Amino acid sequence: MSELDTNAGSIEARTIRKMWIRILPFVLLLYVVSFLDRINIGFAALTMNQELGISSQQFGFLVGIFFVGYSLFEIPSNLILHKVGARIWIARILIVWGIVAALTGFVRTVHQLYRARFSAWSGRSTLDGVDWVAHARRLVHRPA
C-alpha cells in the first residue's frame, strides 16, 4: 500500500467521521421533533375533541390521515431530494412543516384539521426516510 493510498484512506475516514458528527445530532433532533409532532394530537385531543366536536371515528381518521399523505409523497419527495440536494430539500421540509404546524392552531373545523394534518405529513414525507442520510453519505463516497 503506497503512502498516497494511506493518506487518501485517512482523509476519507476523517471526512466520514466529521460528517457523522455533524449530521447525527441533527438527525436525532429531527426524529425527536417528528415523534412529538406525531403524538401531540393525542394530548391535544383531551380538549380539542370537545371544542371542535370531533367524534371518536373522526379522531381515528385524523390520527391516520397522515399515513396517506406520507405514502403518496414519499417516493416523489425522495426523487426531488436527489435532484436538488439534501440541504435545500431538508430546509424546504422544515419551513413548510413549521408553517403548517403553526397554522394548525387556527383550525375551526374537523375538516380544516384533516387538511392541516394531511398537508403537514405530505410536505415532510422525506424526513422520516433515512434516504437523505444515505444521499449525504453518497456525496462523501462519490467516485473521483
Phi and psi in degrees as a GROMACS rama.xvg file:
@    title "Ramachandran Plot"
@    xaxis  label "Phi"
@    yaxis  label "Psi"
@TYPE xy
-81.0591  167.851  SER-2
-64.6817  -33.6288  GLU-3
-64.9831  -42.1458  LEU-4
-64.7333  -40.2353  ASP-5
-65.4238  -43.0214  THR-6
-65.6239  -40.8946  ASN-7
-64.6291  -41.048  ALA-8
-64.1686  -38.3421  GLY-9
-66.5952  -42.2386  SER-10
-64.6978  -42.4916  ILE-11
-63.6015  -43.5925  GLU-12
-62.714  -42.5674  ALA-13
-65.9687  -37.6889  ARG-14
-66.2421  -44.8277  THR-15
-63.6736  -43.9621  ILE-16
-61.3341  -44.0604  ARG-17
-64.2443  -39.6644  LYS-18
-61.9838  -45.7541  MET-19
-69.7948  -31.1469  TRP-20
-68.6547  -34.8309  ILE-21
-83.0843  -35.8193  ARG-22
-87.047  -41.5768  ILE-23
-57.6956  -45.9283  LEU-24
-61.3278  -37.8796  PRO-25
-65.1132  -43.594  PHE-26
-62.8308  -42.7726  VAL-27
-60.9219  -45.17  LEU-28
-60.0482  -43.587  LEU-29
-64.1554  -38.8503  LEU-30
-68.1132  -37.0146  TYR-31
-65.1966  -46.0625  VAL-32
-64.2822  -39.4225  VAL-33
-61.7548  -43.2914  SER-34
-63.7046  -43.8391  PHE-35
-61.98  -38.1392  LEU-36
-64.4279  -37.2536  ASP-37
-67.7652  -39.7526  ARG-38
-93.0231  -12.4266  ILE-39
-65.2317  -23.9305  ASN-40
-64.5065  -30.9227  ILE-41
-67.8261  -39.2947  GLY-42
-71.1198  -38.5704  PHE-43
-67.226  -26.3878  ALA-44
-62.5001  -23.4588  ALA-45
-56.1633  -39.4469  LEU-46
-113.53  -28.0186  THR-47
-64.1082  -39.669  MET-48
-59.7016  -40.8529  ASN-49
-70.1189  -44.4587  GLN-50
-64.9644  -37.8329  GLU-51
-96.4734  -4.52699  LEU-52
67.9082  44.2655  GLY-53
-91.7311  126.75  ILE-54
-80.4693  171.384  SER-55
-66.2002  -34.4937  SER-56
-67.4844  -41.5854  GLN-57
-65.003  -38.5009  GLN-58
-66.108  -40.0594  PHE-59
-61.4899  -41.6565  GLY-60
-65.6693  -39.5669  PHE-61
-62.6427  -40.3567  LEU-62
-68.9832  -35.1676  VAL-63
-90.8554  -9.65443  GLY-64
-66.6513  -26.8196  ILE-65
-68.5568  -24.1233  PHE-66
-64.3484  -32.142  PHE-67
-66.1146  -49.7372  VAL-68
-62.6366  -41.0723  GLY-69
-62.2919  -44.8885  TYR-70
-66.7139  -38.61  SER-71
-70.2981  -35.4767  LEU-72
-108.273  0.703246  PHE-73
-63.3694  -51.3255  GLU-74
-68.0272  -49.5965  ILE-75
-59.2878  -36.1504  PRO-76
-66.2769  -39.2263  SER-77
-68.9999  -34.8509  ASN-78
-64.804  -41.9013  LEU-79
-65.9818  -38.1789  ILE-80
-55.1188  -44.3897  LEU-81
-70.387  -26.0519  HIS-82
-78.404  -44.8716  LYS-83
-97.2422  -17.8941  VAL-84
102.557  153.339  GLY-85
-67.2098  -40.2376  ALA-86
-61.1664  -48.8909  ARG-87
-68.5314  -42.5337  ILE-88
-70.5495  -39.9413  TRP-89
-67.1448  -38.857  ILE-90
-61.5163  -42.9444  ALA-91
-62.5203  -42.7359  ARG-92
-61.3922  -47.7389  ILE-93
-66.1711  -37.5766  LEU-94
-66.3117  -48.9259  ILE-95
-62.9811  -43.9369  VAL-96
-60.8115  -43.8175  TRP-97
-64.2412  -42.4571  GLY-98
-64.1968  -47.7845  ILE-99
-65.925  -39.2906  VAL-100
-64.2591  -39.5619  ALA-101
-67.0871  -41.0514  ALA-102
-70.9301  -20.0062  LEU-103
-61.0658  -28.7921  THR-104
-67.899  -12.5068  GLY-105
-103.204  7.68805  PHE-106
-69.5264  148.437  VAL-107
-116.816  -20.0302  ARG-108
-130.639  164.865  THR-109
-66.579  -31.9278  VAL-110
-68.6919  -36.5351  HIS-111
-65.3826  -37.5649  GLN-112
-67.181  -37.8651  LEU-113
-57.6461  -49.2937  TYR-114
-62.5028  -40.4781  ARG-115
-65.3125  -45.0853  ALA-116
-65.7763  -42.1662  ARG-117
-62.948  -44.4846  PHE-118
-63.9623  -42.6494  SER-119
-61.6803  -42.1518  ALA-120
-84.867  -26.1947  TRP-121
-76.2547  -30.5393  SER-122
-73.3396  -21.585  GLY-123
-120.068  28.0224  ARG-124
-62.4343  -31.579  SER-125
-72.2174  -25.1419  THR-126
-61.1892  -34.4976  LEU-127
-78.9808  -22.7832  ASP-128
-76.7182  147.843  GLY-129
-88.6581  10.1838  VAL-130
-63.668  -33.9832  ASP-131
-72.3312  -25.3788  TRP-132
-70.5658  -41.0523  VAL-133
-63.1038  -36.4206  ALA-134
-62.0574  -45.4385  HIS-135
-63.3106  -36.5714  ALA-136
-68.815  -37.2415  ARG-137
-63.6358  -30.6458  ARG-138
-63.1698  -35.4394  LEU-139
-73.5004  -37.436  VAL-140
-92.7386  19.8602  HIS-141
-63.1904  130.027  ARG-142
-64.5367  148.087  PRO-143
